[in-house]
């Protein structure tokens, strides 16, 4: 037992029954982390629930020469995808998995090369010819395919979308990602904890606070650091500043995709004002560098006048957008993600809450109280309009949270002494602006990062995008994609 985290080691034969009981008691599967310990492989299954905040880790040790675990795919859709990822990178076989096709592994990777194993060696040359990815083919009269990507216009990261279409109506879309697989988790191995933070802040550039904070919280738990209340308050302020500037950017982009360029321009002006506020508060437009393991430091806090100005600008923007009925005609009823589908897929964050799911780590795994200012906001329609409205409502609530925290007059700098090096593990959970972010860190006896396993909300939410596209039309795809705005980088670790 580590604080709120309970750990249990069990044989592979007991995994399925224990996981089933855990899920039925209200936990969700937050992460599956495989480890190569040399003489054995180890898989850690992280389950979370709350409130109150409970965390359970189930550990199974495997024979590295024949690593097998029973699949949990019949219990959890996210488990099926974590297992495919684990099979691609560690060679662990989830026995009974119904659809064990590659997820991370592309056809040009050498067969039986598992990059996260200690004996993987240097990256081998990619095969010149690869077997085409087994996209599900939709057959029928008038059905044709539209391939999009993986290379896109502008600065969009690579991803391939395969549409099966009749006329303009989408019957099915399959996304093929991991073209930019950067080996992030391998990069953590052997670095000191501060170097690890540099990696964490850059996992997904627009989520520097979310990933950086989750990493720091995991390291702090591993080292037994109890961060002060003032530090937690400052961290919450930074997290909400990150939420606001990203949400307003998404709102502007959604307007742009329905031809409302003036609203997009106004949103970008507000976003720029927020980025300048970020720089004034922390010294960095994307809020990097103010949160370190055991240290939280900002130059100043946002003033009441600055918060009032942001609130006024956002209110005027939303009123301006609401005055255009064409925008709402395009948003309403488009790409509905039903509540049952959102729950079955395991969606998180804005996407989940716009479909009525009450999932928010600020509610279930809070690291500081938001008091009466925090509201767990949800929508019921699950369409583009619901995802638009969810962002608007969350921005207003974020400003209320920041006001409440600033009113506590927290110290601008708070430092806690790091413990002596020692082998330990820690878990960090943060509600990033896209959804819940989980980092699980293991430190070796010298205090160096031995393993950092990451779950970004986009990993959970990409399948929901495909689900929502059924019976929509191809011209609406850019708008729908923006309403989800999932991270390629956070997914393609």
C-alpha positions as CSV (number, residue, x, y, z in Angstrom):
1,X,0.0,0.0,0.0
2,X,1.4,3.5,-1.0
3,X,-0.9,6.2,0.2
4,X,-4.1,5.9,-1.8
5,X,-2.5,3.2,-4.0
6,X,-2.9,-0.4,-3.2
7,X,-0.7,-3.0,-4.9
8,X,-1.3,-6.7,-5.4
9,X,0.8,-9.3,-7.1
10,X,-1.0,-12.3,-8.4
11,X,-0.5,-15.2,-10.8
12,X,-1.6,-14.8,-14.4
13,X,-4.3,-17.4,-13.8
14,X,-6.0,-15.1,-11.3
15,X,-5.8,-11.9,-13.4
16,X,-9.1,-12.1,-15.3
17,X,-11.3,-12.9,-12.3
18,X,-9.7,-10.2,-10.2
19,X,-9.9,-7.6,-13.0
20,X,-13.5,-8.5,-13.5
21,X,-14.3,-8.0,-9.9
22,X,-12.4,-4.7,-9.8
23,X,-14.2,-3.3,-12.8
24,X,-17.6,-4.4,-11.5
25,X,-16.9,-2.5,-8.2
26,X,-16.7,0.8,-10.1
27,X,-13.0,1.1,-11.1
28,X,-11.9,2.0,-14.6
29,X,-8.7,0.6,-16.3
30,X,-6.4,3.6,-16.5
31,X,-3.2,2.1,-17.7
32,X,-1.4,-1.2,-18.6
33,X,2.3,-0.9,-18.2
34,X,4.7,-3.7,-19.3
35,X,8.2,-4.0,-17.8
36,X,11.3,-5.9,-18.8
37,X,13.1,-6.8,-15.5
38,X,15.7,-8.9,-17.2
39,X,15.0,-12.3,-15.7
40,X,11.3,-11.8,-16.1
41,X,8.7,-9.6,-17.7
42,X,6.1,-7.9,-15.5
43,X,2.8,-6.3,-16.4
44,X,1.1,-3.7,-14.1
45,X,-2.6,-3.1,-14.5
46,X,-3.6,0.3,-13.0
47,X,-7.3,0.8,-12.0
48,X,-8.7,4.0,-10.5
49,X,-12.0,5.1,-9.0
50,X,-13.4,8.0,-7.1
51,X,-14.4,10.0,-5.3
52,X,-13.0,9.1,-2.9
53,X,-9.7,8.6,-4.7
54,X,-8.8,4.9,-4.9
55,X,-6.0,3.3,-7.0
56,X,-5.3,-0.4,-7.4
57,X,-2.3,-2.0,-9.2
58,X,-2.4,-5.6,-10.2
59,X,1.0,-7.0,-11.0
60,X,1.7,-10.2,-13.0
61,X,5.1,-11.7,-13.6
62,X,5.8,-13.6,-16.8
63,X,8.4,-15.9,-18.3
64,X,10.3,-13.7,-20.8
65,X,10.8,-16.7,-23.1
66,X,7.0,-17.3,-23.4
67,X,5.2,-14.2,-22.0
68,X,1.4,-14.8,-21.9
69,X,-1.4,-13.3,-20.0
70,X,-5.2,-13.8,-20.2
71,X,-6.8,-11.1,-22.3
72,X,-9.1,-8.6,-20.6
73,X,-10.6,-7.5,-23.9
74,X,-13.9,-9.0,-23.0
75,X,-14.1,-6.9,-19.9
76,X,-12.7,-3.5,-21.2
77,X,-12.3,-2.0,-24.7
78,X,-9.3,0.1,-23.6
79,X,-7.7,-3.2,-22.3
80,X,-7.9,-4.6,-25.8
81,X,-5.9,-1.7,-27.2
82,X,-3.4,-1.6,-24.4
83,X,-2.8,-5.4,-24.9
84,X,-2.2,-4.8,-28.7
85,X,0.3,-2.1,-27.8
86,X,2.0,-4.3,-25.3
87,X,2.2,-7.2,-27.8
88,X,3.8,-4.9,-30.4
89,X,6.4,-3.4,-28.1
90,X,7.1,-6.2,-25.6
91,X,6.0,-9.3,-27.3
92,X,3.5,-10.2,-24.5
93,X,0.7,-12.4,-25.8
94,X,-2.8,-11.7,-24.5
95,X,-4.3,-15.1,-24.8
96,X,-7.8,-15.1,-26.2
97,X,-7.6,-11.7,-27.7
98,X,-10.2,-11.6,-30.5
99,X,-8.5,-9.1,-32.8
100,X,-4.7,-9.1,-32.2
101,X,-3.7,-7.2,-35.3
102,X,-0.9,-4.6,-35.0
103,X,-1.6,-1.3,-33.3
104,X,1.7,0.5,-32.8
105,X,3.7,-1.8,-35.1
106,X,3.8,-0.8,-38.8
107,X,4.5,-3.3,-41.5
108,X,8.0,-2.0,-42.1
109,X,9.1,-3.0,-38.6
110,X,11.2,-6.2,-38.6
111,X,9.2,-9.2,-37.4
112,X,9.7,-10.3,-33.8
113,X,11.6,-7.1,-33.0
114,X,10.2,-5.7,-29.8
115,X,11.7,-2.2,-29.2
116,X,10.9,-2.0,-25.4
117,X,12.7,-5.2,-24.5
118,X,16.2,-4.9,-23.1
119,X,17.7,-7.2,-25.7
120,X,16.1,-5.2,-28.6
121,X,19.5,-3.7,-29.4
122,X,19.9,-0.7,-31.8
123,X,17.0,0.0,-34.1
124,X,17.3,-2.3,-37.1
125,X,16.8,-1.2,-40.7
126,X,13.2,-1.0,-41.7
127,X,12.0,-3.6,-44.3
128,X,11.7,-2.2,-47.8
129,X,8.4,-4.0,-48.5
130,X,5.7,-4.3,-45.9
131,X,2.3,-6.1,-45.9
132,X,-0.5,-3.6,-46.4
133,X,-2.4,-2.7,-43.2
134,X,-5.5,-4.9,-42.9
135,X,-8.2,-2.2,-43.1
136,X,-11.7,-3.6,-42.8
137,X,-13.3,-3.4,-46.2
138,X,-16.9,-2.4,-46.6
139,X,-18.5,-4.0,-49.6
140,X,-21.8,-3.3,-51.3
141,X,-23.4,-1.5,-54.3
142,X,-22.0,2.0,-54.7
143,X,-19.5,1.7,-51.8
144,X,-16.1,3.3,-52.5
145,X,-13.1,4.3,-50.4
146,X,-11.5,7.7,-49.8
147,X,-8.0,7.6,-48.4
148,X,-6.8,10.7,-46.5
149,X,-3.2,11.1,-45.3
150,X,-1.0,10.1,-43.7
151,X,0.6,13.4,-44.9
152,X,-1.7,16.4,-44.5
153,X,-1.6,20.0,-45.4
154,X,-0.2,22.5,-43.0
155,X,1.3,21.5,-39.6
156,X,-0.9,18.5,-38.9
157,X,0.9,15.5,-37.7
158,X,0.7,12.2,-39.8
159,X,-2.3,10.0,-39.6
160,X,-4.1,8.0,-42.2
161,X,-7.9,8.0,-42.4
162,X,-9.7,5.4,-44.6
163,X,-13.4,6.3,-45.4
164,X,-15.9,3.8,-46.8
165,X,-18.5,5.9,-48.4
166,X,-21.8,5.8,-50.4
167,X,-22.3,9.2,-52.1
168,X,-21.1,11.6,-49.4
169,X,-22.4,9.4,-46.5
170,X,-19.7,7.8,-44.4
171,X,-20.4,4.1,-43.6
172,X,-17.2,3.5,-41.7
173,X,-13.9,5.3,-41.0
174,X,-10.7,3.6,-39.8
175,X,-7.8,5.6,-38.5
176,X,-4.2,4.3,-38.8
177,X,-1.9,6.2,-36.5
178,X,1.6,5.8,-35.0
179,X,3.4,7.1,-38.1
180,X,5.3,9.4,-35.7
181,X,6.1,6.8,-33.0
182,X,9.0,8.5,-31.2
183,X,9.9,5.9,-28.6
184,X,9.1,8.4,-25.8
185,X,8.8,5.8,-23.1
186,X,12.2,4.4,-24.1
187,X,13.7,7.9,-23.9
188,X,12.8,8.1,-20.2
189,X,15.0,5.1,-19.3
190,X,18.2,6.0,-17.6
191,X,17.6,9.8,-17.3
192,X,17.6,11.7,-14.0
193,X,14.3,13.0,-12.8
194,X,14.8,16.6,-14.0
195,X,15.8,15.4,-17.5
196,X,12.7,13.2,-17.4
197,X,10.6,16.3,-16.9
198,X,12.0,17.9,-20.1
199,X,10.7,14.9,-22.0
200,X,7.3,14.9,-20.2
201,X,6.6,18.5,-21.0
202,X,7.2,17.8,-24.7
203,X,5.1,14.6,-25.0
204,X,2.3,16.8,-26.5
205,X,3.3,20.4,-26.9
206,X,-0.1,21.9,-26.1
207,X,-0.2,19.9,-22.8
208,X,3.1,20.8,-21.1
209,X,1.4,21.4,-17.8
210,X,-0.8,18.3,-17.9
211,X,2.0,15.9,-18.8
212,X,4.6,17.7,-16.8
213,X,2.5,17.8,-13.7
214,X,1.4,14.1,-13.9
215,X,5.1,13.1,-14.2
216,X,6.1,15.3,-11.3
217,X,3.3,13.9,-9.1
218,X,4.4,10.3,-10.0
219,X,8.1,11.1,-9.1
220,X,7.0,12.9,-5.9
221,X,4.9,9.9,-4.8
222,X,7.9,7.6,-5.5
223,X,10.1,9.7,-3.4
224,X,7.6,10.3,-0.6
225,X,7.4,14.1,-1.2
226,X,4.3,15.8,0.3
227,X,3.8,18.9,-1.7
228,X,2.5,22.0,0.1
229,X,-1.0,23.3,-0.3
230,X,0.3,26.5,-1.8
231,X,2.2,24.5,-4.4
232,X,-0.9,22.5,-5.3
233,X,-2.9,25.7,-5.7
234,X,-0.3,27.2,-8.0
235,X,-0.3,24.0,-10.0
236,X,-4.1,24.1,-10.4
237,X,-3.9,27.7,-11.6
238,X,-1.4,26.7,-14.3
239,X,-3.5,23.6,-15.3
240,X,-6.6,25.8,-15.8
241,X,-4.7,28.4,-17.8
242,X,-3.6,25.6,-20.1
243,X,-7.2,24.5,-20.3
244,X,-8.6,27.9,-21.3
245,X,-6.1,28.8,-24.0
246,X,-6.6,25.4,-25.7
247,X,-10.4,25.4,-25.4
248,X,-10.6,28.9,-27.0
249,X,-8.3,27.8,-29.8
250,X,-10.6,24.8,-30.5
251,X,-13.7,27.0,-30.5
252,X,-12.1,29.2,-33.1
253,X,-11.0,26.3,-35.2
254,X,-14.5,24.8,-35.2
255,X,-15.9,28.2,-36.4
256,X,-13.3,28.3,-39.1
257,X,-14.4,24.9,-40.4
258,X,-18.0,26.1,-41.0
259,X,-16.7,29.3,-42.8
260,X,-17.1,31.7,-39.9
261,X,-13.7,33.2,-40.3
262,X,-14.3,36.3,-38.3
263,X,-15.1,34.3,-35.1
264,X,-12.0,32.3,-35.7
265,X,-9.9,35.5,-35.9
266,X,-11.4,36.8,-32.7
267,X,-10.8,33.6,-30.9
268,X,-7.1,33.6,-32.0
269,X,-6.7,37.2,-30.7
270,X,-8.0,36.0,-27.3
271,X,-5.7,32.9,-27.4
272,X,-2.8,35.2,-28.1
273,X,-3.7,37.3,-25.1
274,X,-3.8,34.2,-23.0
275,X,-0.4,33.0,-24.3
276,X,1.1,36.4,-23.3
277,X,-0.5,36.1,-19.9
278,X,1.1,32.7,-19.6
279,X,4.5,34.1,-20.4
280,X,4.0,36.9,-17.9
281,X,3.1,34.4,-15.2
282,X,5.7,31.7,-15.8
283,X,8.2,33.0,-18.4
284,X,7.0,30.6,-21.1
285,X,4.0,31.0,-23.4
286,X,3.2,27.3,-23.1
287,X,3.7,27.3,-19.3
288,X,6.8,25.2,-19.2
289,X,9.4,25.3,-16.4
290,X,7.3,26.3,-13.4
291,X,6.6,22.8,-12.1
292,X,9.4,20.5,-11.2
293,X,9.6,17.5,-8.9
294,X,9.5,19.1,-5.4
295,X,9.4,22.6,-6.7
296,X,6.7,25.0,-7.9
297,X,7.5,28.5,-8.9
298,X,5.9,31.3,-10.8
299,X,6.8,35.0,-11.4
300,X,3.4,36.3,-10.4
301,X,-0.3,35.4,-10.3
302,X,-3.0,36.6,-12.8
303,X,-4.6,39.8,-11.5
304,X,-8.4,40.3,-11.1
305,X,-8.3,42.9,-13.9
306,X,-6.7,40.4,-16.3
307,X,-9.2,37.7,-15.4
308,X,-12.1,40.1,-15.8
309,X,-10.8,41.1,-19.2
310,X,-10.5,37.4,-20.3
311,X,-14.0,36.7,-19.0
312,X,-15.4,39.7,-20.9
313,X,-13.6,38.8,-24.1
314,X,-14.8,35.2,-23.9
315,X,-18.4,36.3,-23.2
316,X,-18.4,38.6,-26.2
317,X,-17.0,35.9,-28.4
318,X,-19.6,33.3,-27.4
319,X,-22.4,35.9,-27.9
320,X,-21.0,36.7,-31.3
321,X,-20.9,33.1,-32.3
322,X,-24.4,32.4,-30.9
323,X,-25.8,35.2,-33.1
324,X,-24.9,33.2,-36.2
325,X,-27.6,30.6,-36.7
326,X,-25.7,29.0,-39.6
327,X,-23.0,27.9,-37.2
328,X,-25.4,26.1,-34.9
329,X,-27.2,24.5,-37.8
330,X,-23.9,22.9,-38.8
331,X,-23.0,22.0,-35.2
332,X,-26.4,20.6,-33.9
333,X,-27.0,16.9,-34.5
334,X,-23.6,16.4,-36.2
335,X,-21.5,13.4,-35.3
336,X,-23.4,12.2,-32.2
337,X,-21.5,10.1,-29.8
338,X,-24.1,8.3,-27.8
339,X,-23.7,8.0,-24.0
340,X,-23.6,4.2,-24.1
341,X,-20.9,4.2,-26.8
342,X,-18.9,6.8,-24.9
343,X,-19.0,4.6,-21.8
344,X,-18.2,1.4,-23.7
345,X,-15.2,2.9,-25.5
346,X,-13.9,4.4,-22.2
347,X,-13.8,8.0,-23.4
348,X,-12.3,10.7,-21.3
349,X,-12.4,14.5,-20.9
350,X,-14.3,16.9,-23.1
351,X,-15.4,14.1,-25.4
352,X,-16.8,12.0,-22.6
353,X,-18.5,14.8,-20.7
354,X,-20.1,16.1,-23.8
355,X,-21.8,12.7,-24.0
356,X,-23.0,12.8,-20.4
357,X,-20.2,10.9,-18.8
358,X,-19.2,12.2,-15.3
359,X,-15.5,11.6,-15.7
360,X,-13.1,14.3,-14.5
361,X,-9.9,13.6,-12.4
362,X,-10.4,17.0,-10.7
363,X,-13.5,15.3,-9.2
364,X,-12.3,11.7,-8.8
365,X,-8.6,12.1,-8.2
366,X,-8.2,15.8,-7.0
367,X,-4.8,17.0,-5.9
368,X,-6.3,20.2,-4.5
369,X,-9.9,21.2,-3.7
370,X,-11.6,23.6,-6.0
371,X,-14.1,24.3,-3.3
372,X,-17.5,25.6,-4.4
373,X,-16.0,27.1,-7.6
374,X,-15.5,23.6,-9.2
375,X,-18.4,22.2,-11.2
376,X,-18.4,18.9,-12.9
377,X,-20.0,20.0,-16.2
378,X,-21.6,17.7,-18.7
379,X,-23.8,17.9,-21.8
380,X,-26.3,15.3,-23.0
381,X,-26.5,15.5,-26.8
382,X,-23.0,14.2,-27.6
383,X,-22.9,16.1,-30.9
384,X,-20.5,18.8,-32.2
385,X,-22.6,21.4,-30.5
386,X,-22.3,19.6,-27.2
387,X,-18.5,19.5,-27.5
388,X,-18.5,23.2,-28.4
389,X,-20.7,24.1,-25.5
390,X,-18.7,21.9,-23.1
391,X,-15.6,23.8,-23.9
392,X,-17.4,27.2,-23.5
393,X,-18.8,26.1,-20.1
394,X,-15.4,24.7,-18.9
395,X,-13.6,27.9,-19.8
396,X,-16.0,29.9,-17.6
397,X,-15.5,27.4,-14.8
398,X,-11.7,27.5,-15.2
399,X,-11.8,31.3,-14.7
400,X,-13.9,30.8,-11.5
401,X,-11.4,28.2,-10.2
402,X,-8.4,30.6,-10.9
403,X,-10.2,33.4,-9.1
404,X,-10.8,31.3,-6.1
405,X,-7.2,30.1,-6.0
406,X,-5.7,33.5,-6.5
407,X,-7.8,34.7,-3.6
408,X,-6.0,32.3,-1.3
409,X,-2.7,34.4,-2.0
410,X,-0.5,31.3,-2.3
411,X,3.3,31.7,-2.1
412,X,4.8,32.1,-5.5
413,X,7.5,29.6,-4.8
414,X,7.4,26.4,-2.8
415,X,10.2,23.8,-2.5
416,X,10.1,20.4,-0.9
417,X,13.3,18.4,-0.2
418,X,13.8,15.4,-2.4
419,X,14.4,12.1,-0.5
420,X,17.5,10.0,-0.8
421,X,17.6,7.8,-3.9
422,X,15.9,4.5,-3.7
423,X,14.0,2.0,-5.8
424,X,10.3,3.0,-5.8
425,X,7.3,3.7,-8.0
426,X,4.7,6.5,-8.2
427,X,1.5,7.3,-10.0
428,X,0.5,10.7,-11.2
429,X,-3.1,11.5,-12.4
430,X,-4.1,14.9,-13.7
431,X,-7.2,16.2,-15.6
432,X,-5.5,17.7,-18.6
433,X,-7.5,19.9,-21.0
434,X,-8.2,16.9,-23.2
435,X,-8.9,14.5,-20.3
436,X,-7.3,12.4,-17.6
437,X,-3.5,11.9,-18.0
438,X,-1.7,9.1,-16.2
439,X,2.0,8.7,-15.6
440,X,3.5,5.7,-13.8
441,X,7.1,6.1,-12.9
442,X,9.6,3.7,-11.5
443,X,13.0,4.9,-10.1
444,X,16.0,2.6,-9.6
445,X,18.2,2.4,-6.5
446,X,20.2,5.5,-7.7
447,X,17.0,7.6,-8.1
448,X,17.2,7.4,-11.9
449,X,14.1,6.8,-14.1
450,X,13.9,3.1,-14.9
451,X,10.5,3.3,-16.5
452,X,7.8,5.9,-17.3
453,X,4.6,4.6,-18.7
454,X,2.1,7.1,-20.0
455,X,-1.6,7.1,-20.9
456,X,-2.8,10.2,-22.8
457,X,-6.6,10.7,-23.1
458,X,-6.3,10.7,-26.9
459,X,-5.4,7.0,-26.7
460,X,-8.8,6.4,-25.3
461,X,-10.7,8.8,-27.5
462,X,-9.5,8.1,-31.0
463,X,-11.9,5.2,-31.4
464,X,-14.8,7.4,-30.4
465,X,-14.1,9.7,-33.4
466,X,-14.6,6.8,-35.8
467,X,-17.8,5.8,-34.0
468,X,-19.3,9.3,-34.1
469,X,-18.8,9.4,-37.9
470,X,-21.3,6.8,-38.8
471,X,-24.0,8.3,-41.1
472,X,-22.3,11.7,-41.3
473,X,-21.0,13.2,-44.5
474,X,-17.5,13.5,-45.8
475,X,-17.6,17.4,-46.0
476,X,-18.3,17.5,-42.2
477,X,-15.2,15.5,-41.3
478,X,-12.8,18.5,-40.7
479,X,-15.4,20.0,-38.4
480,X,-16.0,16.8,-36.5
481,X,-12.3,16.1,-36.2
482,X,-11.8,19.6,-34.7
483,X,-14.6,19.0,-32.3
484,X,-12.6,16.1,-30.9
485,X,-9.2,17.6,-31.5
486,X,-7.2,14.6,-30.4
487,X,-3.5,14.5,-30.1
488,X,-1.4,12.5,-32.6
489,X,1.8,13.1,-30.5
490,X,0.1,12.1,-27.2
491,X,-1.2,9.0,-28.8
492,X,2.0,8.1,-30.9
493,X,4.3,7.8,-28.0
